Amino acid sequence: MAKSSNRLVVPEAREALNKFKMECANEVGVNYKQGYNGDMTSREAGSIGGQMVKRMIEAYENSVK
């Protein structure tokens, strides 16, 4: 059985990541809720993840200027 690598290095960051994910979902117009989201399409989930990556890259680029 494969071991999951989806663990946080800093467990205290979980709440901040959940808040960030909610913000990104709102920005792209996806209905993301606390708890079970198994009814979400792959496209919706991907758009949330893509928005998260986009914002993280922007934050990094702004920090190195």
C-alpha positions in Angstrom: 0.0 0.0 0.0 1.4 3.4 -1.0 2.2 5.8 1.8 0.7 9.3 1.4 3.1 12.2 1.2 0.4 14.8 1.9 1.5 15.7 5.3 2.2 19.1 6.6 5.7 19.9 7.8 4.2 22.4 10.2 0.8 20.9 11.4 -0.2 24.3 12.9 -0.4 25.6 9.3 -3.4 23.4 8.5 -5.9 26.1 9.4 -4.1 28.8 7.4 -4.0 26.4 4.3 -7.7 25.8 4.7 -8.4 29.5 4.8 -6.2 30.1 1.8 -8.0 27.4 -0.1 -11.4 28.9 0.7 -10.2 32.3 -0.5 -8.9 30.9 -3.8 -12.2 29.0 -4.3 -14.2 32.2 -3.9 -11.9 34.0 -6.3 -12.5 31.4 -9.1 -16.2 31.0 -8.2 -16.2 27.5 -6.9 -18.5 26.4 -4.1 -15.9 24.9 -1.6 -17.2 24.1 1.8 -15.8 22.7 5.1 -15.8 18.9 5.3 -16.7 16.6 2.4 -16.2 18.0 -1.1 -16.4 14.7 -3.1 -19.1 16.1 -5.3 -16.7 18.7 -6.7 -15.6 18.1 -10.3 -11.9 17.6 -11.3 -12.1 20.9 -13.2 -13.3 22.8 -10.1 -10.7 21.2 -7.8 -8.0 22.0 -10.4 -9.1 25.6 -10.7 -8.7 26.0 -6.9 -5.3 24.5 -7.0 -4.2 26.5 -9.9 -5.3 29.7 -8.2 -3.4 28.7 -5.1 -0.2 28.2 -7.1 -0.7 31.4 -9.0 -1.0 33.4 -5.8 2.0 31.7 -4.2 4.1 32.5 -7.3 3.0 36.1 -7.2 3.8 36.4 -3.5 7.3 34.9 -4.1 8.0 37.2 -7.0 6.9 40.3 -4.9 9.2 39.2 -2.1 12.3 39.0 -4.2 11.9 42.4 -5.8 
